[in-house]
Amino acid sequence: MCVRGLYKVLAMVAVMAAPMVPAGAAENIYSGPIADAHAHLPESAGVSPSDLIELYEKAGVSQIGLFVEFRRIRKLRNRLPEQFLLFTDPYKGKRDDYRLSEKRFNRLPGLFEDGIIKGVGEFYSNLSYAPFNKEGIQTDLKAEQQTLFLEFMNEQNGVLHIHDEELGTATESIFKKFPKITFILAHCGYKTPEKLRELLTKHKNLYAEMSLVSNRHFGPFRSEPLVTISPSAAWLSLMKEFSSRLLVGSDIGATWDRMSYLGEIISDYRKILGKLPVNDAEKIAYKNFKLLFDQKN
Protein backbone atom coordinates (compact mmCIF):
# COMPACT_ATOMS: atom_id res chain seq x y z
CA MET A 1 0.00 0.00 0.00
CA CYS A 2 1.36 3.47 -0.87
CA VAL A 3 1.99 6.04 1.84
CA ARG A 4 -0.91 8.20 0.74
CA GLY A 5 -3.28 5.22 0.74
CA LEU A 6 -2.11 4.22 4.20
CA TYR A 7 -2.85 7.70 5.52
CA LYS A 8 -6.40 7.52 4.21
CA VAL A 9 -6.96 4.21 5.99
CA LEU A 10 -5.54 5.63 9.24
CA ALA A 11 -7.75 8.69 8.92
CA MET A 12 -10.87 6.53 8.50
CA VAL A 13 -9.94 4.45 11.54
CA ALA A 14 -9.39 7.60 13.63
CA VAL A 15 -12.82 8.92 12.67
CA MET A 16 -14.53 5.60 13.46
CA ALA A 17 -12.74 5.40 16.82
CA ALA A 18 -13.55 8.96 17.88
CA PRO A 19 -15.56 9.04 21.13
CA MET A 20 -19.13 10.29 21.08
CA VAL A 21 -19.62 13.56 22.97
CA PRO A 22 -22.78 13.51 25.11
CA ALA A 23 -25.34 16.25 24.58
CA GLY A 24 -24.58 19.27 26.72
CA ALA A 25 -20.92 18.29 27.09
CA ALA A 26 -19.61 20.50 24.28
CA GLU A 27 -16.29 22.22 24.91
CA ASN A 28 -14.73 25.32 23.44
CA ILE A 29 -12.41 24.35 20.60
CA TYR A 30 -10.21 26.84 18.80
CA SER A 31 -11.20 26.78 15.13
CA GLY A 32 -8.98 29.48 13.62
CA PRO A 33 -5.75 29.25 11.59
CA ILE A 34 -2.84 27.34 13.06
CA ALA A 35 0.88 27.15 12.25
CA ASP A 36 3.26 24.30 13.10
CA ALA A 37 6.65 25.67 14.14
CA HIS A 38 8.42 22.31 14.55
CA ALA A 39 8.27 19.47 12.01
CA HIS A 40 10.82 17.21 10.32
CA LEU A 41 11.15 15.67 6.86
CA PRO A 42 14.10 13.28 7.03
CA GLU A 43 14.90 11.31 3.90
CA SER A 44 14.72 8.11 5.93
CA ALA A 45 10.99 8.65 6.54
CA GLY A 46 10.26 7.76 2.92
CA VAL A 47 7.67 10.54 2.65
CA SER A 48 7.43 12.58 -0.53
CA PRO A 49 6.75 16.34 -0.62
CA SER A 50 3.31 15.65 -2.12
CA ASP A 51 2.46 13.32 0.78
CA LEU A 52 3.53 16.00 3.25
CA ILE A 53 1.48 18.67 1.51
CA GLU A 54 -1.61 16.45 1.61
CA LEU A 55 -1.00 15.61 5.27
CA TYR A 56 -0.96 19.29 6.28
CA GLU A 57 -3.95 20.15 4.10
CA LYS A 58 -5.99 17.47 5.88
CA ALA A 59 -4.85 18.76 9.28
CA GLY A 60 -5.87 22.33 8.41
CA VAL A 61 -2.44 23.87 9.12
CA SER A 62 -1.66 27.12 7.31
CA GLN A 63 2.14 27.48 7.80
CA ILE A 64 4.86 25.02 8.67
CA GLY A 65 8.41 25.36 9.99
CA LEU A 66 10.06 22.32 8.42
CA PHE A 67 13.50 20.94 9.35
CA VAL A 68 15.17 19.19 6.41
CA GLU A 69 18.55 17.60 5.78
CA PHE A 70 21.24 19.97 4.58
CA ARG A 71 22.00 18.27 1.28
CA ARG A 72 18.30 18.27 0.26
CA ILE A 73 17.51 21.87 1.13
CA ARG A 74 17.60 23.49 -2.33
CA LYS A 75 15.81 20.59 -4.03
CA LEU A 76 13.02 20.59 -1.47
CA ARG A 77 12.63 24.36 -1.66
CA ASN A 78 11.66 23.92 -5.30
CA ARG A 79 9.16 21.16 -4.52
CA LEU A 80 7.32 22.63 -1.53
CA PRO A 81 4.88 25.59 -1.59
CA GLU A 82 5.69 28.82 0.19
CA GLN A 83 3.71 28.00 3.34
CA PHE A 84 6.53 25.58 4.18
CA LEU A 85 9.33 27.63 5.76
CA LEU A 86 12.56 25.63 5.65
CA PHE A 87 15.24 25.23 8.32
CA THR A 88 18.38 23.13 8.28
CA ASP A 89 21.27 22.21 10.55
CA PRO A 90 24.89 22.78 9.45
CA TYR A 91 26.03 20.25 12.07
CA LYS A 92 26.61 16.59 11.17
CA GLY A 93 27.25 13.30 12.94
CA LYS A 94 24.03 13.18 14.95
CA ARG A 95 24.55 9.45 15.51
CA ASP A 96 28.05 9.67 16.96
CA ASP A 97 30.11 12.85 16.67
CA TYR A 98 27.85 15.89 16.50
CA ARG A 99 29.98 18.70 15.12
CA LEU A 100 29.83 21.79 12.93
CA SER A 101 30.63 21.00 9.30
CA GLU A 102 32.96 23.63 7.88
CA LYS A 103 31.63 22.98 4.37
CA ARG A 104 28.02 23.43 5.45
CA PHE A 105 28.84 26.43 7.59
CA ASN A 106 30.45 28.16 4.58
CA ARG A 107 27.26 27.61 2.58
CA LEU A 108 24.92 29.09 5.20
CA PRO A 109 25.24 32.74 4.07
CA GLY A 110 24.17 31.83 0.54
CA LEU A 111 21.15 29.89 1.80
CA PHE A 112 20.01 32.92 3.80
CA GLU A 113 20.73 35.39 1.00
CA ASP A 114 18.80 33.30 -1.55
CA GLY A 115 15.83 32.98 0.78
CA ILE A 116 16.13 29.19 0.82
CA ILE A 117 16.07 28.95 4.61
CA LYS A 118 14.40 31.00 7.34
CA GLY A 119 16.74 29.90 10.09
CA VAL A 120 18.68 27.00 11.58
CA GLY A 121 17.20 23.99 13.34
CA GLU A 122 17.00 21.69 15.03
CA PHE A 123 20.31 22.46 16.79
CA TYR A 124 21.13 19.96 19.54
CA SER A 125 22.72 21.57 22.56
CA ASN A 126 21.63 18.95 25.07
CA LEU A 127 19.86 15.75 24.07
CA SER A 128 19.35 12.93 26.56
CA TYR A 129 17.99 10.33 24.16
CA ALA A 130 16.67 9.91 20.64
CA PRO A 131 16.10 6.91 18.35
CA PHE A 132 18.97 8.18 16.19
CA ASN A 133 21.28 8.65 19.19
CA LYS A 134 20.54 6.59 22.30
CA GLU A 135 23.66 7.91 24.05
CA GLY A 136 22.56 11.52 23.72
CA ILE A 137 24.38 14.70 22.66
CA GLN A 138 26.25 17.17 24.84
CA THR A 139 27.49 20.22 22.90
CA ASP A 140 30.09 22.49 24.45
CA LEU A 141 28.56 25.90 23.73
CA LYS A 142 31.81 27.65 24.66
CA ALA A 143 33.93 25.78 22.11
CA GLU A 144 35.48 27.82 19.30
CA GLN A 145 33.38 26.32 16.49
CA GLN A 146 30.14 26.94 18.40
CA THR A 147 31.17 30.55 19.05
CA LEU A 148 31.85 31.11 15.33
CA PHE A 149 28.45 29.67 14.47
CA LEU A 150 26.59 31.73 17.07
CA GLU A 151 28.43 34.91 16.07
CA PHE A 152 27.33 34.35 12.48
CA MET A 153 23.72 33.79 13.53
CA ASN A 154 23.85 36.95 15.66
CA GLU A 155 25.14 39.00 12.70
CA GLN A 156 22.39 37.45 10.59
CA ASN A 157 19.66 38.35 13.12
CA GLY A 158 18.84 34.70 12.63
CA VAL A 159 16.30 32.30 14.10
CA LEU A 160 17.78 29.29 15.90
CA HIS A 161 15.63 26.36 17.03
CA ILE A 162 17.52 24.89 19.98
CA HIS A 163 17.00 21.53 21.68
CA ASP A 164 18.25 21.78 25.25
CA GLU A 165 16.82 19.66 28.04
CA GLU A 166 18.98 20.84 30.94
CA LEU A 167 18.86 24.60 30.34
CA GLY A 168 21.91 25.23 32.46
CA THR A 169 23.97 28.39 32.88
CA ALA A 170 25.90 27.79 29.64
CA THR A 171 22.69 27.86 27.62
CA GLU A 172 21.35 30.92 29.38
CA SER A 173 24.67 32.66 28.75
CA ILE A 174 24.25 32.37 24.96
CA PHE A 175 20.74 33.81 25.16
CA LYS A 176 22.31 36.86 26.78
CA LYS A 177 25.55 36.99 24.77
CA PHE A 178 23.83 36.83 21.38
CA PRO A 179 20.80 39.14 21.74
CA LYS A 180 20.18 39.45 17.97
CA ILE A 181 19.47 35.74 17.65
CA THR A 182 15.84 34.77 18.09
CA PHE A 183 16.05 31.50 19.98
CA ILE A 184 13.12 29.11 19.78
CA LEU A 185 13.34 26.58 22.58
CA ALA A 186 12.07 23.20 21.42
CA HIS A 187 9.67 20.80 23.13
CA CYS A 188 8.52 23.06 25.93
CA GLY A 189 5.46 20.89 26.50
CA TYR A 190 7.52 18.82 28.94
CA LYS A 191 9.09 21.72 30.84
CA THR A 192 7.52 23.18 33.94
CA PRO A 193 5.60 26.45 33.68
CA GLU A 194 7.73 27.84 36.53
CA LYS A 195 10.97 27.27 34.59
CA LEU A 196 9.53 28.67 31.38
CA ARG A 197 8.24 31.78 33.15
CA GLU A 198 11.70 32.38 34.59
CA LEU A 199 13.39 32.00 31.19
CA LEU A 200 10.90 34.04 29.21
CA THR A 201 11.02 36.85 31.76
CA LYS A 202 14.83 37.04 31.70
CA HIS A 203 15.43 36.62 27.95
CA LYS A 204 13.42 38.78 25.58
CA ASN A 205 14.94 37.07 22.52
CA LEU A 206 13.56 33.68 23.58
CA TYR A 207 10.41 31.98 22.26
CA ALA A 208 9.10 28.57 23.28
CA GLU A 209 7.41 26.06 21.02
CA MET A 210 5.21 23.54 22.75
CA SER A 211 5.77 20.27 20.88
CA LEU A 212 5.09 17.17 22.97
CA VAL A 213 2.51 19.35 24.66
CA SER A 214 0.16 16.47 25.47
CA ASN A 215 2.66 13.58 25.17
CA ARG A 216 -0.17 11.25 24.23
CA HIS A 217 1.14 10.08 20.89
CA PHE A 218 4.86 9.33 21.06
CA GLY A 219 7.69 9.27 23.59
CA PRO A 220 10.09 9.24 25.22
CA PHE A 221 8.09 11.54 27.53
CA ARG A 222 4.77 9.73 27.21
CA SER A 223 4.74 8.50 30.82
CA GLU A 224 4.98 11.90 32.48
CA PRO A 225 3.06 14.57 30.58
CA LEU A 226 3.24 18.01 32.15
CA VAL A 227 0.73 19.61 29.83
CA THR A 228 -2.36 17.73 28.70
CA ILE A 229 -5.49 18.66 26.78
CA SER A 230 -6.71 19.78 30.22
CA PRO A 231 -3.87 22.10 31.29
CA SER A 232 -3.27 22.96 34.93
CA ALA A 233 -4.02 26.41 36.28
CA ALA A 234 -0.27 27.15 36.24
CA TRP A 235 -0.02 26.29 32.54
CA LEU A 236 -3.09 28.30 31.63
CA SER A 237 -1.68 31.28 33.52
CA LEU A 238 1.64 30.97 31.68
CA MET A 239 -0.04 30.73 28.28
CA LYS A 240 -2.03 33.88 28.98
CA GLU A 241 0.91 35.83 30.39
CA PHE A 242 3.30 34.86 27.58
CA SER A 243 0.86 34.36 24.73
CA SER A 244 3.08 36.53 22.51
CA ARG A 245 6.11 34.23 23.01
CA LEU A 246 4.66 30.72 22.59
CA LEU A 247 4.29 28.66 19.42
CA VAL A 248 2.53 25.48 18.37
CA GLY A 249 4.80 22.56 17.41
CA SER A 250 4.06 18.96 16.36
CA ASP A 251 7.55 17.39 16.16
CA ILE A 252 6.33 14.99 13.48
CA GLY A 253 8.97 13.22 11.40
CA ALA A 254 11.32 10.23 11.52
CA THR A 255 8.71 7.76 10.21
CA TRP A 256 5.37 7.87 8.46
CA ASP A 257 3.78 6.34 11.57
CA ARG A 258 4.91 9.34 13.60
CA MET A 259 3.74 11.73 10.90
CA SER A 260 0.31 10.10 10.76
CA TYR A 261 -0.43 11.51 14.24
CA LEU A 262 -0.41 15.08 12.93
CA GLY A 263 -4.20 15.41 12.78
CA GLU A 264 -4.59 14.19 16.37
CA ILE A 265 -1.81 16.48 17.61
CA ILE A 266 -3.37 19.52 15.98
CA SER A 267 -6.74 18.47 17.43
CA ASP A 268 -5.14 18.42 20.90
CA TYR A 269 -3.83 21.95 20.38
CA ARG A 270 -7.26 23.17 19.30
CA LYS A 271 -8.74 21.82 22.55
CA ILE A 272 -5.99 23.43 24.63
CA LEU A 273 -6.22 26.77 22.83
CA GLY A 274 -10.00 26.70 23.25
CA LYS A 275 -9.47 27.16 26.98
CA LEU A 276 -7.80 30.55 26.42
CA PRO A 277 -9.20 33.97 25.52
CA VAL A 278 -9.46 34.20 21.72
CA ASN A 279 -6.76 36.88 21.44
CA ASP A 280 -4.24 34.76 23.36
CA ALA A 281 -5.19 31.62 21.45
CA GLU A 282 -4.68 33.31 18.08
CA LYS A 283 -1.23 34.56 19.05
CA ILE A 284 -0.04 31.11 20.05
CA ALA A 285 -1.81 29.35 17.18
CA TYR A 286 -0.40 31.36 14.27
CA LYS A 287 0.11 35.09 14.82
CA ASN A 288 3.44 34.79 16.65
CA PHE A 289 4.81 32.54 13.91
CA LYS A 290 3.63 34.85 11.16
CA LEU A 291 4.87 38.01 12.88
CA LEU A 292 8.23 36.46 13.68
CA PHE A 293 8.99 35.51 10.10
CA ASP A 294 7.33 38.53 8.49
CA GLN A 295 9.77 40.62 10.53
CA LYS A 296 12.70 38.47 9.39
CA ASN A 297 11.68 39.12 5.80
Disulfide bonds with the S-S distance in Angstrom:
none
